[in-house]
Amino acid sequence: MISSERLAIIIDSSQESLFALKLNYVGIFTESPGRSYVNGDFAYFDCIDIDEFSIHELNDMVKKLGFSSKTIMNYNFLKLDMNFDNGLYALGNDDDVRRMVEYIRLGYKRIDAYIEHDKTTVYTYIEAAYNAPSKKCVIMKLPNGGC
């Protein structure tokens, strides 16, 4: 395990495409407001290239921690300088990874990610589904002679 100070040395501004991930697991989120992640453990993964990172790589990291691919897990990441009530974002697909990468490109070199096991109590997944643009189809009968 690497300390935060060492991560700052390893990942400096000359390595713009690299970041570190602090992966928090086996904990639970408390209720909001004042949400926190308790009774968990964590592991650091460093020198991750943002151009090659995807949910598949995150799943591989979780497997290295000893979890089965059959275990139901929900991933979230915390936007730095924000609290758990307002700064958690779903990390469930490559669109979510692209959102996270935007923060890394802004200079955030360490991302804190959190695993919820079995079910989620954080509504980032639900909000993402409801806020996704919906595609609507309108079927109209054209008047005679219309194209």
VEXBALO-342440 format. One record per residue: x, y, z of N, C-alpha, C in turn; residue in three letters; residue number from 1. Coordinates in steps of 0.2 Angstrom, whole numbers, plus 5000, padded with zeros to 4 digits. Layout:
REM residues N
R   nxx   nyy   nzz  caxx  cayy  cazz   cxx   cyy   czz  rest   nr
R     X     Y     Z     X     Y     Z     X     Y     Z   ALA  NUM
...
REM end
This chain:
REM residues 147
R   nxx   nyy   nzz  caxx  cayy  cazz   cxx   cyy   czz  rest   nr
R  5004  4994  5000  5000  5000  5000  5004  5006  5000   MET    1
R  5002  5011  4996  5006  5017  4996  5003  5023  4999   ILE    2
R  5007  5027  5003  5004  5033  5006  5002  5038  5001   SER    3
R  4997  5043  5003  4995  5048  4999  5001  5053  4997   SER    4
R  5006  5054  5002  5012  5058  5000  5016  5055  4994   GLU    5
R  5017  5048  4995  5021  5045  4990  5017  5045  4983   ARG    6
R  5010  5045  4983  5007  5045  4977  5008  5052  4973   LEU    7
R  5008  5057  4977  5010  5064  4975  5016  5064  4971   ALA    8
R  5021  5061  4974  5028  5060  4970  5027  5056  4964   ILE    9
R  5024  5050  4964  5024  5046  4959  5020  5049  4953   ILE   10
R  5015  5052  4954  5010  5055  4949  5011  5063  4950   ILE   11
R  5015  5066  4946  5016  5073  4946  5013  5076  4939   ASP   12
R  5014  5082  4938  5011  5085  4933  5014  5083  4926   SER   13
R  5020  5080  4926  5023  5078  4920  5020  5072  4917   SER   14
R  5016  5068  4921  5012  5062  4920  5005  5064  4919   GLN   15
R  5003  5068  4915  4996  5070  4915  4991  5065  4914   GLU   16
R  4992  5060  4910  4987  5054  4909  4987  5049  4914   SER   17
R  4991  5050  4920  4991  5045  4925  4987  5047  4931   LEU   18
R  4984  5043  4934  4980  5044  4941  4981  5038  4945   PHE   19
R  4979  5040  4952  4978  5034  4957  4971  5034  4959   ALA   20
R  4969  5027  4960  4963  5026  4963  4963  5023  4970   LEU   21
R  4960  5026  4974  4959  5023  4981  4952  5020  4981   LYS   22
R  4952  5013  4981  4946  5009  4980  4944  5007  4987   LEU   23
R  4938  5010  4990  4935  5008  4996  4930  5002  4995   ASN   24
R  4931  4997  5000  4927  4991  4999  4925  4989  5006   TYR   25
R  4920  4984  5006  4916  4981  5011  4913  4985  5016   VAL   26
R  4913  4992  5015  4910  4996  5019  4902  4998  5017   GLY   27
R  4899  5002  5021  4892  5004  5019  4892  5011  5020   ILE   28
R  4887  5014  5016  4885  5021  5016  4880  5022  5022   PHE   29
R  4881  5027  5026  4876  5029  5031  4871  5033  5027   THR   30
R  4865  5035  5031  4860  5039  5028  4862  5046  5027   GLU   31
R  4859  5049  5022  4860  5056  5021  4854  5060  5025   SER   32
R  4856  5066  5027  4862  5070  5026  4867  5068  5031   PRO   33
R  4873  5070  5029  4879  5068  5033  4881  5061  5032   GLY   34
R  4880  5059  5026  4882  5052  5023  4890  5051  5024   ARG   35
R  4892  5045  5026  4899  5043  5026  4899  5036  5024   SER   36
R  4905  5034  5023  4906  5027  5021  4910  5024  5027   TYR   37
R  4907  5019  5031  4909  5016  5037  4911  5009  5036   VAL   38
R  4915  5006  5041  4917  4999  5042  4920  4996  5036   ASN   39
R  4924  5000  5032  4926  4998  5026  4934  4997  5026   GLY   40
R  4937  4995  5021  4944  4994  5020  4945  4998  5013   ASP   41
R  4952  4998  5011  4953  5002  5005  4960  4999  5002   PHE   42
R  4961  5000  4996  4967  4998  4993  4969  5004  4987   ALA   43
R  4975  5005  4986  4977  5010  4981  4979  5006  4975   TYR   44
R  4977  5009  4969  4980  5007  4963  4983  5013  4960   PHE   45
R  4989  5013  4958  4992  5019  4955  4995  5018  4948   ASP   46
R  4997  5024  4945  4999  5024  4939  4995  5021  4934   CYS   47
R  4988  5023  4934  4983  5021  4930  4983  5026  4924   ILE   48
R  4983  5023  4918  4982  5028  4912  4975  5029  4911   ASP   49
R  4973  5035  4911  4966  5037  4909  4964  5035  4902   ILE   50
R  4968  5035  4898  4966  5033  4891  4965  5026  4890   ASP   51
R  4967  5022  4895  4966  5014  4895  4961  5012  4900   GLU   52
R  4959  5016  4904  4955  5014  4910  4947  5013  4908   PHE   53
R  4944  5008  4910  4937  5007  4909  4934  5003  4914   SER   54
R  4928  5002  4914  4924  4998  4919  4928  4991  4919   ILE   55
R  4930  4988  4914  4933  4981  4914  4939  4981  4918   HIS   56
R  4943  4987  4918  4949  4987  4922  4947  4988  4929   GLU   57
R  4942  4992  4931  4940  4992  4938  4938  4985  4940   LEU   58
R  4934  4982  4936  4932  4975  4938  4938  4970  4939   ASN   59
R  4943  4971  4935  4950  4967  4936  4953  4969  4943   ASP   60
R  4953  4975  4945  4955  4978  4951  4952  4974  4957   MET   61
R  4945  4974  4956  4941  4971  4962  4942  4964  4962   VAL   62
R  4943  4960  4957  4945  4953  4957  4952  4952  4961   LYS   63
R  4957  4957  4960  4963  4956  4963  4962  4957  4971   LYS   64
R  4957  4960  4973  4955  4961  4980  4952  4954  4983   LEU   65
R  4950  4950  4978  4947  4943  4980  4940  4943  4979   GLY   66
R  4937  4947  4976  4930  4947  4975  4928  4943  4968   PHE   67
R  4923  4939  4968  4921  4936  4962  4917  4940  4958   SER   68
R  4918  4939  4951  4914  4942  4946  4907  4941  4947   SER   69
R  4904  4936  4950  4897  4935  4951  4894  4939  4957   LYS   70
R  4898  4942  4961  4896  4946  4966  4893  4953  4964   THR   71
R  4887  4955  4966  4884  4961  4964  4887  4967  4968   ILE   72
R  4890  4971  4964  4893  4977  4966  4891  4983  4963   MET   73
R  4891  4989  4966  4889  4995  4963  4895  5000  4965   ASN   74
R  4898  5003  4959  4903  5007  4960  4901  5015  4960   TYR   75
R  4904  5019  4964  4903  5026  4964  4910  5029  4965   ASN   76
R  4911  5035  4962  4917  5039  4964  4915  5046  4967   PHE   77
R  4919  5049  4971  4918  5055  4974  4922  5060  4971   LEU   78
R  4918  5066  4969  4921  5071  4966  4925  5075  4972   LYS   79
R  4931  5076  4971  4935  5079  4976  4932  5086  4978   LEU   80
R  4934  5088  4984  4931  5094  4987  4923  5094  4988   ASP   81
R  4920  5088  4987  4913  5088  4989  4912  5083  4994   MET   82
R  4906  5083  4997  4904  5078  5002  4900  5072  4999   ASN   83
R  4899  5067  5003  4895  5061  5001  4888  5062  4999   PHE   84
R  4885  5068  5002  4878  5069  5000  4878  5072  4993   ASP   85
R  4883  5076  4991  4882  5079  4984  4887  5077  4979   ASN   86
R  4892  5074  4981  4898  5073  4977  4899  5066  4974   GLY   87
R  4894  5061  4975  4895  5054  4973  4892  5054  4966   LEU   88
R  4896  5050  4962  4893  5049  4955  4894  5042  4953   TYR   89
R  4889  5039  4950  4889  5032  4948  4895  5031  4944   ALA   90
R  4898  5025  4944  4904  5023  4940  4902  5016  4938   LEU   91
R  4897  5015  4933  4894  5009  4931  4895  5007  4924   GLY   92
R  4897  5012  4920  4898  5011  4913  4904  5016  4910   ASN   93
R  4905  5015  4904  4911  5019  4901  4909  5026  4901   ASP   94
R  4902  5028  4900  4900  5035  4900  4902  5038  4907   ASP   95
R  4901  5034  4912  4903  5036  4919  4910  5037  4920   ASP   96
R  4914  5033  4917  4921  5033  4917  4924  5040  4913   VAL   97
R  4920  5041  4908  4922  5047  4904  4921  5054  4909   ARG   98
R  4916  5053  4913  4914  5059  4917  4920  5059  4922   ARG   99
R  4922  5054  4925  4927  5054  4930  4934  5056  4927   MET  100
R  4935  5054  4921  4941  5056  4917  4941  5064  4916   VAL  101
R  4936  5067  4916  4935  5075  4915  4939  5078  4921   GLU  102
R  4937  5075  4927  4940  5078  4933  4948  5076  4934   TYR  103
R  4950  5071  4931  4957  5069  4931  4961  5074  4927   ILE  104
R  4958  5076  4921  4961  5080  4916  4961  5087  4919   ARG  105
R  4957  5089  4924  4957  5095  4927  4962  5096  4933   LEU  106
R  4965  5090  4934  4971  5090  4939  4970  5086  4945   GLY  107
R  4964  5083  4945  4963  5078  4951  4967  5072  4950   TYR  108
R  4972  5070  4953  4976  5065  4952  4975  5059  4956   LYS  109
R  4970  5059  4961  4968  5053  4965  4961  5054  4965   ARG  110
R  4958  5048  4963  4950  5047  4963  4949  5042  4969   ILE  111
R  4944  5044  4973  4941  5040  4978  4935  5036  4975   ASP  112
R  4935  5030  4975  4930  5026  4973  4927  5021  4978   ALA  113
R  4921  5020  4978  4917  5016  4984  4913  5011  4981   TYR  114
R  4914  5005  4984  4910  4999  4982  4904  4998  4987   ILE  115
R  4898  4997  4984  4893  4995  4988  4891  4987  4986   GLU  116
R  4891  4983  4991  4890  4976  4989  4883  4974  4990   HIS  117
R  4881  4970  4985  4874  4967  4985  4869  4972  4982   ASP  118
R  4868  4978  4986  4863  4983  4983  4865  4990  4985   LYS  119
R  4862  4994  4981  4864  5001  4982  4860  5005  4987   THR  120
R  4862  5009  4991  4858  5014  4995  4859  5021  4993   THR  121
R  4863  5022  4988  4865  5029  4985  4861  5029  4978   VAL  122
R  4858  5035  4977  4854  5035  4971  4857  5038  4965   TYR  123
R  4863  5037  4965  4867  5040  4959  4865  5036  4953   THR  124
R  4864  5029  4953  4862  5025  4948  4855  5026  4946   TYR  125
R  4851  5027  4950  4844  5029  4949  4843  5036  4946   ILE  126
R  4846  5041  4948  4846  5047  4945  4849  5047  4938   GLU  127
R  4854  5044  4937  4857  5043  4930  4852  5040  4926   ALA  128
R  4848  5035  4928  4843  5032  4923  4838  5037  4922   ALA  129
R  4835  5041  4927  4830  5046  4926  4832  5052  4922   TYR  130
R  4838  5054  4923  4841  5060  4919  4843  5059  4912   ASN  131
R  4844  5052  4910  4846  5051  4904  4841  5053  4899   ALA  132
R  4843  5056  4893  4839  5058  4888  4835  5053  4885   PRO  133
R  4828  5054  4885  4824  5049  4882  4823  5050  4874   SER  134
R  4823  5044  4871  4822  5044  4864  4814  5043  4862   LYS  135
R  4811  5048  4859  4804  5047  4857  4803  5046  4850   LYS  136
R  4798  5043  4848  4797  5041  4841  4790  5044  4840   CYS  137
R  4789  5048  4835  4782  5050  4833  4780  5047  4827   VAL  138
R  4775  5044  4826  4772  5041  4820  4766  5045  4818   ILE  139
R  4767  5048  4812  4762  5052  4809  4759  5049  4802   MET  140
R  4753  5050  4801  4751  5048  4794  4751  5054  4790   LYS  141
R  4755  5053  4784  4755  5059  4780  4749  5059  4775   LEU  142
R  4747  5065  4774  4742  5066  4769  4743  5063  4762   PRO  143
R  4738  5062  4758  4739  5059  4752  4744  5064  4748   ASN  144
R  4748  5061  4744  4753  5065  4740  4759  5067  4744   GLY  145
R  4759  5066  4751  4765  5068  4755  4771  5063  4754   GLY  146
R  4777  5065  4755  4782  5061  4755  4784  5057  4761   CYS  147
REM end
